[in-house]
């Protein structure tokens, strides 16, 4: 089993994430690309003391970026997890 902070990297604090949390009780995290749904669920439950009902994951592909005049590069691929909470709420501003 991986350490909790190796599974969950950062919360995605975006407008879409805030809207999903207010309306549907979902929270979005950037997670380790090798982490599975069971590890993500256990990590969120133990870190934030909430009950998770569902975990959905999505692999995000990195975008092409320009580096200099002629050469191009690519940002890293990453994994996003949509966490549906049964009860409770995670307030990230109080956690900081």
Secondary structure as UniProt FT lines:
FT   HELIX           4..7
FT   STRAND          8..11
FT   HELIX           15..24
FT   STRAND          26..31
FT   TURN            33..34
FT   HELIX           37..48
FT   STRAND          51..60
FT   STRAND          64..67
FT   TURN            68..70
FT   STRAND          71..74
FT   STRAND          78..87
FT   HELIX           92..95
//
